[in-house]
Amino acid sequence: MFKSSGWTDKKGGLGGGLIVSRGALIFLLLYITGCTGGTLHVPLPEENPNNAALVKTVDLSTLIQAGGNSPLAPITITNIKGFEDPSMVSMAVDGEIVIIAWNDRLTKPGNPGFFARSIDGGRTFSPPVNLSTKDEEFYRTPSVAIDGQNVFMTWAYSRRVFLFFYINRLFLFRSTDGGATFSGPVNIAGGTKRVFYTSVAVDGKTVIAGYTGKSPKGKGGDSPFLVRSTNGGKRFSNPINLFPDIFRADDPSVAIDGQTVIATWRQTGHVIEWDGIRNVIEPYRVWFARSTDGGATFSPQVNLSSREGWFPSVGISGQTVLIPWVLAGESNGVLLSRSTDGGATFSAPVNISRESRRPWTPSMAIDGQTVIVAWVDSPYKDQFDIWFVLSRDGGATFSNPVNLSNTVHSDVNPVQAHSPSVALDGQTAFVAWTGSISQNDGVFLARIPLAP
């Protein structure tokens, strides 16, 4: 059962949840030109003929447990049903505990946030819990992290208080009993304005939450922020602005392993010119910052992409750090850069999606030498599927991409799969997403048994 003990912050505040529509979550692509300068970046394979454009691939059947005539035969898909229009989803797994959080356009006005819990490895789930307690509350961009019995959920929250005036918070829900009960929500963003995308990671007592928002005193746009707890989420530091006074930052992702913390995001620096109709904005690039003291301090920001990049994700296991993102433009693809020295240096990106058409929102997880990356692709008009690749050598090689959702478009059911979230635990890979299969809307979870 969900348990709410209220929440407090330095100023006090409101409880509740937040969600936005799919249209609001997907930004219009900017028609932009130009490039960043004066900042270190890693050249893309297309710009360096000494690097192959595609990552080396291996046979998927060697990575997944055998079953029937197809390597996908052992995969089971669970549908958490009963929702009008589920949107963004996040998932975390530790042993038999699986926590999935998502938002849904179930009520209007307002978009509540939900979560469901499994204690049998994702085979069955508890009834979904609605986190919203007031009208016109909006949850969006959930992020879930788990370590043993400690579970953390972050949400970007907003609620209209009068006409066009909204309050914005970074809400944290915390559980110490494996998700059976939660305390919160607590605002951990201080006075940050206009909180948007969120990401949370945990290792032992250290909890790192990243988000984008506007500083209450800053004159710039939305910056990447980070808050840190060293006592299991009981208290958090003041927000750290990783890149002050930029034009806009989005899509933060954070990961931690021991003392190494990597934060990544996409950002555009400034307005290049006015073309008489609109501002011409510098293209989005993928950036990251690295900490070797558990998130207390960070190295200078580094530009990882030399061309326009969107939706970065990050994972750490020991000295291996992987960052995939979407290459925007005519030559779309999911690119991945790899570090084997804890994020001190990165390889040139490789294309792990091969001949994808319109990839979107990659999600990745790493556990030891096992890596999974999943993303949305739309090879045909109005058909959206979840694709994934696997690696068992720390990201040095990957399987060919596999269509996991394998939806069939129809005029009756034009929207199929969105917003993947992945996790690894032992010999099982998990992929969650929202959408519909055979005209059944819901939140879906695929369990992929891995070969020994």
Backbone hydrogen bonds in HBPLUS format (Angstrom, degrees):
<---DONOR---> <-ACCEPTOR-->    atom                        ^
c    i                          cat <-CA-CA->   ^        H-A-AA   ^      H-
h    n   atom  resd res      DA  || num        DHA   H-A  angle D-A-AA Bond
n    s   type  num  typ     dist DA aas  dist angle  dist       angle   num
A0024-ALA N   A0021-SER O   3.04 MM   3  5.20 120.5  2.41  97.2 111.7     1
A0025-LEU N   A0021-SER O   3.00 MM   4  6.33 136.9  2.20 143.8 156.6     2
A0025-LEU N   A0022-ARG O   3.07 MM   3  4.97 126.8  2.37  92.0 106.6     3
A0026-ILE N   A0022-ARG O   3.08 MM   4  6.30 141.3  2.24 149.6 158.0     4
A0303-ASN N   A0040-LEU O   3.23 MM 263  5.90 132.3  2.48 165.5 172.7     5
A0047-GLU N   A0044-LEU O   2.91 MM   3  5.34 142.4  2.06 110.8 121.9     6
A0048-ASN N   A0045-PRO O   3.06 MM   3  5.05 154.0  2.13 103.0 111.2     7
A0051-ASN N   A0048-ASN O   3.06 MM   3  5.87 172.8  2.06 129.4 131.4     8
A0351-ASN N   A0053-ALA O   3.06 MM 298  5.96 149.6  2.15 135.9 145.4     9
A0055-VAL N   A0351-ASN O   3.17 MM 296  5.76 166.7  2.19 138.0 136.5    10
A0398-PHE N   A0056-LYS O   2.99 MM 342  6.43 162.5  2.02 156.3 158.5    11
A0058-VAL N   A0398-PHE O   2.82 MM 340  5.87 132.6  2.05 120.2 131.0    12
A0062-THR N   A0059-ASP O   3.12 MM   3  5.77 157.9  2.17 116.0 122.2    13
A0063-LEU N   A0060-LEU O   2.83 MM   3  5.26 159.7  1.87 117.1 124.1    14
A0064-ILE N   A0060-LEU O   3.29 MM   4  6.57 138.8  2.47 156.6 168.1    15
A0451-ALA N   A0063-LEU O   2.81 MM 388  5.21 171.8  1.82 123.1 125.4    16
A0065-GLN N   A0449-PRO O   3.04 MM 384  5.77 167.6  2.05 135.3 139.0    17
A0073-ALA N   A0070-SER O   3.04 MM   3  5.24 166.4  2.06 112.1 116.1    18
A0075-ILE N   A0072-LEU O   3.08 MM   3  5.57 154.7  2.15 117.3 125.1    19
A0447-ARG N   A0076-THR O   2.97 MM 371  5.53 154.3  2.04 154.7 162.9    20
A0078-THR N   A0445-LEU O   2.80 MM 367  5.10 157.2  1.85 143.7 148.9    21
A0445-LEU N   A0078-THR O   2.89 MM 367  5.10 145.4  2.01 142.2 151.9    22
A0080-ILE N   A0443-VAL O   2.79 MM 363  5.11 172.4  1.80 158.1 159.3    23
A0443-VAL N   A0080-ILE O   3.25 MM 363  5.11 160.8  2.29 132.1 136.8    24
A0105-ARG N   A0085-ASP O   3.36 MM  20  5.23 163.2  2.39 116.1 119.2    25
A0087-SER N   A0103-ASN O   2.74 MM  16  5.48 166.7  1.75 156.7 155.9    26
A0103-ASN N   A0088-MET O   3.28 MM  15  6.02 140.4  2.44 150.5 161.5    27
A0090-SER N   A0101-ALA O   2.84 MM  11  5.33 148.9  1.94 154.0 160.3    28
A0101-ALA N   A0090-SER O   2.86 MM  11  5.33 165.5  1.88 157.7 162.6    29
A0092-ALA N   A0099-ILE O   3.02 MM   7  5.46 149.3  2.12 149.6 158.6    30
A0099-ILE N   A0092-ALA O   2.99 MM   7  5.46 168.6  2.00 162.6 166.4    31
A0094-ASP N   A0097-ILE O   3.01 MM   3  5.42 158.7  2.06 153.3 159.3    32
A0097-ILE N   A0094-ASP O   3.18 MM   3  5.42 156.3  2.24 130.7 127.9    33
A0121-GLY N   A0096-GLU O   2.82 MM  25  4.05 162.9  1.85 126.3 122.5    34
A0098-VAL N   A0118-SER O   2.96 MM  20  4.97 154.8  2.02 136.4 141.3    35
A0118-SER N   A0098-VAL O   2.84 MM  20  4.97 152.7  1.91 148.2 154.9    36
A0100-ILE N   A0116-ALA O   3.07 MM  16  5.48 168.4  2.08 158.9 162.4    37
A0116-ALA N   A0100-ILE O   2.89 MM  16  5.48 148.5  1.99 152.8 163.1    38
A0102-TRP N   A0114-PHE O   2.96 MM  12  5.41 155.7  2.02 139.0 145.3    39
A0114-PHE N   A0102-TRP O   2.75 MM  12  5.41 168.8  1.76 174.3 177.2    40
A0104-ASP N   A0112-PRO O   3.20 MM   8  6.03 154.5  2.27 167.8 174.2    41
A0111-ASN N   A0137-GLU O   2.77 MM  26  6.16 145.1  1.89 147.7 159.5    42
A0139-TYR N   A0111-ASN O   3.00 MM  28  6.15 159.1  2.04 169.9 170.9    43
A0131-LEU N   A0113-GLY O   2.80 MM  18  5.46 175.2  1.80 162.3 163.9    44
A0115-PHE N   A0129-VAL O   3.13 MM  14  5.42 137.9  2.31 134.8 147.1    45
A0129-VAL N   A0115-PHE O   2.83 MM  14  5.42 163.4  1.86 157.2 162.0    46
A0126-SER N   A0117-ARG O   2.80 MM   9  5.40 154.8  1.86 148.5 156.2    47
A0138-PHE N   A0158-SER O   2.92 MM  20  5.32 151.0  2.00 169.5 170.3    48
A0158-SER N   A0138-PHE O   3.12 MM  20  5.32 149.1  2.22 144.6 151.9    49
A0140-ARG N   A0156-ALA O   3.03 MM  16  5.35 130.9  2.28 147.9 159.3    50
A0156-ALA N   A0140-ARG O   3.15 MM  16  5.35 165.0  2.17 151.6 151.7    51
A0143-SER N   A0154-THR O   2.99 MM  11  5.26 137.6  2.17 148.1 152.6    52
A0154-THR N   A0143-SER O   2.89 MM  11  5.26 159.1  1.93 150.0 157.1    53
A0145-ALA N   A0152-PHE O   2.91 MM   7  5.26 152.6  1.99 149.8 157.0    54
A0152-PHE N   A0145-ALA O   2.85 MM   7  5.26 161.5  1.89 159.2 161.4    55
A0147-ASP N   A0150-ASN O   2.91 MM   3  5.34 156.5  1.96 152.7 160.5    56
A0150-ASN N   A0147-ASP O   3.18 MM   3  5.34 160.1  2.22 126.7 124.8    57
A0178-GLY N   A0149-GLN O   2.79 MM  29  4.10 162.4  1.82 131.5 126.8    58
A0151-VAL N   A0175-SER O   2.95 MM  24  5.00 157.6  2.00 134.5 141.4    59
A0175-SER N   A0151-VAL O   2.90 MM  24  5.00 157.7  1.95 150.2 151.9    60
A0153-MET N   A0173-PHE O   2.94 MM  20  5.07 161.3  1.97 148.8 152.3    61
A0173-PHE N   A0153-MET O   2.82 MM  20  5.07 159.7  1.86 150.1 156.9    62
A0155-TRP N   A0171-PHE O   2.95 MM  16  5.16 146.6  2.06 139.9 147.4    63
A0171-PHE N   A0155-TRP O   2.85 MM  16  5.16 147.9  1.96 162.3 162.3    64
A0157-TYR N   A0169-ARG O   2.90 MM  12  5.07 176.1  1.91 154.1 153.7    65
A0169-ARG N   A0157-TYR O   2.90 MM  12  5.07 156.5  1.96 140.7 144.8    66
A0159-ARG N   A0167-ILE O   3.12 MM   8  5.49 142.1  2.27 139.5 148.8    67
A0167-ILE N   A0159-ARG O   2.99 MM   8  5.49 158.5  2.04 145.6 149.1    68
A0161-VAL N   A0165-PHE O   2.88 MM   4  5.86 162.4  1.91 154.2 160.1    69
A0162-PHE N   A0165-PHE O   3.43 MM   3  5.20 163.2  2.46 136.3 136.7    70
A0165-PHE N   A0162-PHE O   2.69 MM   3  5.20 163.8  1.71 143.7 149.1    71
A0188-ILE N   A0170-LEU O   3.00 MM  18  5.81 159.5  2.04 163.2 164.5    72
A0172-LEU N   A0186-VAL O   2.85 MM  14  5.14 139.1  2.01 135.0 148.2    73
A0186-VAL N   A0172-LEU O   3.01 MM  14  5.14 145.5  2.13 131.1 141.7    74
A0174-ARG N   A0183-SER O   3.08 MM   9  5.35 160.6  2.12 143.0 149.2    75
A0183-SER N   A0174-ARG O   2.79 MM   9  5.35 165.5  1.81 155.9 157.4    76
A0180-ALA N   A0177-ASP O   3.44 MM   3  5.73 162.1  2.48 106.2 111.2    77
A0192-THR N   A0189-ALA O   3.14 MM   3  5.68 167.1  2.15 136.7 139.1    78
A0193-LYS N   A0214-LYS O   2.67 MM  21  4.84 155.8  1.73 169.1 160.3    79
A0214-LYS N   A0193-LYS O   2.68 MM  21  4.84 175.0  1.69 149.2 150.2    80
A0196-PHE N   A0212-THR O   2.82 MM  16  5.45 164.6  1.85 161.6 160.8    81
A0212-THR N   A0197-TYR O   3.19 MM  15  5.75 137.7  2.38 148.5 155.1    82
A0199-SER N   A0210-GLY O   2.84 MM  11  5.06 133.9  2.06 153.2 149.1    83
A0210-GLY N   A0199-SER O   2.71 MM  11  5.06 157.9  1.75 151.9 159.2    84
A0201-ALA N   A0208-ILE O   2.85 MM   7  5.26 150.9  1.93 153.9 162.4    85
A0208-ILE N   A0201-ALA O   2.86 MM   7  5.26 166.9  1.87 154.5 159.1    86
A0203-ASP N   A0206-THR O   3.01 MM   3  5.46 156.9  2.06 156.7 163.7    87
A0206-THR N   A0203-ASP O   3.20 MM   3  5.46 153.7  2.27 131.7 127.5    88
A0232-GLY N   A0205-LYS O   2.78 MM  27  4.22 158.0  1.83 136.3 131.5    89
A0207-VAL N   A0229-SER O   2.88 MM  22  5.03 155.3  1.94 138.1 145.7    90
A0229-SER N   A0207-VAL O   2.88 MM  22  5.03 154.2  1.95 148.5 154.8    91
A0209-ALA N   A0227-VAL O   3.01 MM  18  5.37 170.7  2.02 156.2 158.4    92
A0227-VAL N   A0209-ALA O   2.91 MM  18  5.37 158.4  1.95 153.1 160.3    93
A0211-TYR N   A0225-PHE O   3.08 MM  14  5.34 156.7  2.13 136.2 138.3    94
A0225-PHE N   A0211-TYR O   2.71 MM  14  5.34 178.0  1.71 171.7 171.0    95
A0213-GLY N   A0223-SER O   3.08 MM  10  5.58 154.1  2.15 149.5 156.6    96
A0223-SER N   A0213-GLY O   2.71 MM  10  5.58 151.4  1.79 168.3 158.2    97
A0218-GLY N   A0215-SER O   3.28 MM   3  4.87 139.9  2.45  90.1 101.3    98
A0221-GLY N   A0246-ILE O   2.71 MM  25  5.61 151.5  1.79 156.2 165.2    99
A0249-ALA N   A0222-ASP O   2.84 MM  27  5.43 105.2  2.40 118.9 138.1   100
A0242-LEU N   A0224-PRO O   2.87 MM  18  5.61 152.8  1.94 157.2 165.7   101
A0226-LEU N   A0240-ILE O   2.93 MM  14  5.11 133.4  2.16 133.2 147.0   102
A0240-ILE N   A0226-LEU O   2.79 MM  14  5.11 159.6  1.83 146.4 153.6   103
A0237-SER N   A0228-ARG O   2.78 MM   9  5.31 148.9  1.87 141.5 151.2   104
A0247-PHE N   A0269-GLY O   3.04 MM  22  5.13 135.7  2.24 114.2 123.7   105
A0248-ARG N   A0268-THR O   3.25 MM  20  5.51 152.7  2.33 157.8 154.3   106
A0268-THR N   A0248-ARG O   2.91 MM  20  5.51 155.5  1.97 156.1 163.4   107
A0250-ASP N   A0266-ARG O   2.87 MM  16  5.46 158.7  1.92 156.0 161.5   108
A0266-ARG N   A0250-ASP O   3.06 MM  16  5.46 173.7  2.06 152.8 154.6   109
A0253-SER N   A0264-THR O   2.84 MM  11  5.31 141.8  1.99 154.1 156.0   110
A0264-THR N   A0253-SER O   2.88 MM  11  5.31 162.0  1.91 156.9 163.0   111
A0255-ALA N   A0262-ILE O   3.04 MM   7  5.47 142.8  2.18 149.5 159.6   112
A0262-ILE N   A0255-ALA O   3.04 MM   7  5.47 159.3  2.08 149.1 155.6   113
A0257-ASP N   A0260-THR O   3.00 MM   3  5.43 155.2  2.06 153.4 160.7   114
A0260-THR N   A0257-ASP O   3.18 MM   3  5.43 155.6  2.24 132.0 128.5   115
A0294-GLY N   A0259-GLN O   2.81 MM  35  4.11 164.5  1.83 127.5 123.4   116
A0261-VAL N   A0291-SER O   2.97 MM  30  4.97 159.2  2.01 137.0 141.2   117
A0291-SER N   A0261-VAL O   2.83 MM  30  4.97 154.8  1.89 152.6 156.5   118
A0263-ALA N   A0289-ALA O   3.02 MM  26  5.39 168.7  2.04 157.9 161.3   119
A0289-ALA N   A0263-ALA O   2.85 MM  26  5.39 148.3  1.95 153.1 162.7   120
A0265-TRP N   A0287-TRP O   3.03 MM  22  5.50 152.5  2.11 142.3 147.2   121
A0287-TRP N   A0265-TRP O   2.83 MM  22  5.50 172.0  1.83 169.1 171.9   122
A0267-GLN N   A0285-ARG O   2.98 MM  18  5.61 150.3  2.07 149.6 158.9   123
A0285-ARG N   A0267-GLN O   2.92 MM  18  5.61 153.9  1.99 148.0 151.8   124
A0282-GLU N   A0270-HIS O   3.06 MM  12  5.83 167.9  2.08 168.4 171.5   125
A0272-ILE N   A0280-VAL O   2.68 MM   8  5.51 148.9  1.77 158.8 169.9   126
A0273-GLU N   A0280-VAL O   3.42 MM   7  5.24 154.9  2.49 130.0 136.4   127
A0280-VAL N   A0273-GLU O   2.68 MM   7  5.24 173.1  1.68 169.9 167.8   128
A0275-ASP N   A0278-ARG O   3.15 MM   3  5.92 166.1  2.17 163.9 159.6   129
A0309-GLY N   A0284-TYR O   3.06 MM  25  5.87 146.4  2.18 120.9 130.5   130
A0304-LEU N   A0286-VAL O   2.71 MM  18  5.50 152.5  1.79 154.2 163.5   131
A0288-PHE N   A0302-VAL O   2.95 MM  14  5.46 145.0  2.07 145.8 157.0   132
A0302-VAL N   A0288-PHE O   2.90 MM  14  5.46 159.4  1.94 158.3 165.2   133
A0299-SER N   A0290-ARG O   2.75 MM   9  5.37 159.7  1.79 153.4 159.4   134
A0328-ALA N   A0308-GLU O   3.00 MM  20  5.47 162.5  2.04 141.3 145.5   135
A0310-TRP N   A0326-VAL O   2.88 MM  16  5.07 156.3  1.94 143.9 151.8   136
A0326-VAL N   A0310-TRP O   2.83 MM  16  5.07 171.6  1.83 157.0 157.2   137
A0313-SER N   A0324-PRO O   3.01 MM  11  5.63 142.8  2.15 158.7 164.9   138
A0315-GLY N   A0322-LEU O   3.06 MM   7  5.44 145.5  2.18 150.0 158.0   139
A0322-LEU N   A0315-GLY O   3.02 MM   7  5.44 161.2  2.06 152.2 158.2   140
A0317-SER N   A0320-THR O   2.94 MM   3  5.31 155.9  2.00 153.6 159.8   141
A0320-THR N   A0317-SER O   3.07 MM   3  5.31 156.3  2.13 132.7 129.9   142
A0342-GLY N   A0319-GLN O   2.77 MM  23  4.18 163.6  1.79 132.2 127.5   143
A0321-VAL N   A0339-SER O   2.90 MM  18  4.95 156.8  1.95 135.3 141.6   144
A0339-SER N   A0321-VAL O   2.78 MM  18  4.95 153.2  1.85 153.5 159.1   145
A0323-ILE N   A0337-SER O   3.01 MM  14  5.39 161.7  2.05 156.7 161.0   146
A0337-SER N   A0323-ILE O   3.01 MM  14  5.39 163.7  2.04 139.7 141.8   147
A0325-TRP N   A0335-LEU O   2.88 MM  10  5.48 148.0  1.98 147.7 154.9   148
A0335-LEU N   A0325-TRP O   2.83 MM  10  5.48 148.6  1.93 164.2 170.4   149
A0327-LEU N   A0333-GLY O   2.82 MM   6  5.32 173.0  1.82 167.0 169.4   150
A0352-ILE N   A0334-VAL O   2.94 MM  18  5.86 156.6  1.99 168.8 176.3   151
A0336-LEU N   A0350-VAL O   2.86 MM  14  5.38 138.8  2.03 141.9 155.2   152
A0350-VAL N   A0336-LEU O   2.96 MM  14  5.38 149.4  2.06 133.4 140.0   153
A0347-SER N   A0338-ARG O   2.82 MM   9  5.33 154.7  1.89 141.4 149.2   154
A0360-TRP N   A0376-VAL O   2.76 MM  16  4.96 130.7  2.00 146.3 152.0   155
A0376-VAL N   A0360-TRP O   2.96 MM  16  4.96 168.9  1.97 152.2 152.4   156
A0363-SER N   A0374-ALA O   2.77 MM  11  5.38 151.2  1.85 156.8 165.5   157
A0374-ALA N   A0363-SER O   2.89 MM  11  5.38 160.5  1.93 156.5 162.8   158
A0365-ALA N   A0372-ILE O   2.98 MM   7  5.52 148.3  2.09 154.7 162.2   159
A0372-ILE N   A0365-ALA O   3.03 MM   7  5.52 159.3  2.07 155.2 159.9   160
A0367-ASP N   A0370-THR O   2.90 MM   3  5.32 160.2  1.94 153.7 159.9   161
A0370-THR N   A0367-ASP O   3.10 MM   3  5.32 158.3  2.14 131.7 128.9   162
A0394-GLY N   A0369-GLN O   2.75 MM  25  4.13 165.9  1.77 130.2 125.2   163
A0371-VAL N   A0391-SER O   2.80 MM  20  4.92 157.7  1.85 144.6 146.0   164
A0391-SER N   A0371-VAL O   2.88 MM  20  4.92 145.2  2.00 147.6 147.8   165
A0373-VAL N   A0389-VAL O   3.17 MM  16  5.52 159.5  2.22 149.4 153.8   166
A0389-VAL N   A0373-VAL O   2.93 MM  16  5.52 147.8  2.04 153.3 163.7   167
A0375-TRP N   A0387-TRP O   2.91 MM  12  5.50 150.3  2.00 149.1 157.1   168
A0387-TRP N   A0375-TRP O   2.90 MM  12  5.50 167.2  1.91 164.5 168.2   169
A0377-ASP N   A0385-ASP O   2.94 MM   8  5.53 153.8  2.01 152.7 160.5   170
A0385-ASP N   A0377-ASP O   2.97 MM   8  5.53 168.7  1.98 160.1 163.1   171
A0383-GLN N   A0380-TYR O   3.13 MM   3  5.44 154.2  2.20 134.9 128.8   172
A0404-LEU N   A0386-ILE O   2.71 MM  18  5.49 153.9  1.78 159.9 169.2   173
A0388-PHE N   A0402-VAL O   2.98 MM  14  5.46 146.2  2.10 140.7 151.1   174
A0402-VAL N   A0388-PHE O   2.97 MM  14  5.46 152.6  2.04 147.0 155.7   175
A0399-SER N   A0390-LEU O   2.80 MM   9  5.39 145.3  1.92 149.3 160.9   176
A0413-ASN N   A0410-SER O   3.09 MM   3  5.11 125.6  2.39  96.3 110.1   177
A0436-SER N   A0416-GLN O   2.45 MM  20  4.71 155.1  1.51 141.1 147.1   178
A0418-HIS N   A0434-THR O   2.70 MM  16  5.28 144.4  1.83 161.7 163.4   179
A0434-THR N   A0418-HIS O   3.00 MM  16  5.28 164.5  2.03 149.5 152.6   180
A0421-SER N   A0432-ALA O   2.80 MM  11  5.13 141.6  1.95 146.5 151.6   181
A0432-ALA N   A0421-SER O   2.77 MM  11  5.13 171.8  1.78 159.7 162.5   182
A0423-ALA N   A0430-PHE O   3.01 MM   7  5.09 146.9  2.12 138.3 140.3   183
A0430-PHE N   A0423-ALA O   2.84 MM   7  5.09 164.9  1.87 158.2 155.9   184
A0425-ASP N   A0428-THR O   3.07 MM   3  5.60 160.4  2.11 164.6 169.0   185
A0428-THR N   A0425-ASP O   3.15 MM   3  5.60 154.9  2.22 125.7 133.5   186
A0450-LEU N   A0427-GLN O   2.71 MM  23  5.06 175.0  1.71 150.6 150.5   187
A0429-ALA N   A0448-ILE O   2.85 MM  19  4.92 168.3  1.87 142.6 146.0   188
A0448-ILE N   A0429-ALA O   2.72 MM  19  4.92 170.3  1.73 161.2 161.2   189
A0431-VAL N   A0446-ALA O   3.00 MM  15  5.13 153.5  2.07 143.9 150.6   190
A0446-ALA N   A0431-VAL O   2.78 MM  15  5.13 165.8  1.80 149.6 154.2   191
A0433-TRP N   A0444-PHE O   2.93 MM  11  5.35 147.8  2.04 143.0 150.1   192
A0444-PHE N   A0433-TRP O   2.77 MM  11  5.35 167.2  1.78 164.2 167.6   193
A0435-GLY N   A0442-GLY O   3.19 MM   7  5.87 143.1  2.34 163.3 170.7   194
A0442-GLY N   A0435-GLY O   2.97 MM   7  5.87 142.6  2.11 158.2 160.3   195
A0437-ILE N   A0440-ASN O   3.16 MM   3  5.25 149.9  2.25 128.0 131.1   196
A0440-ASN N   A0437-ILE O   2.97 MM   3  5.25 152.5  2.04 108.8 117.5   197
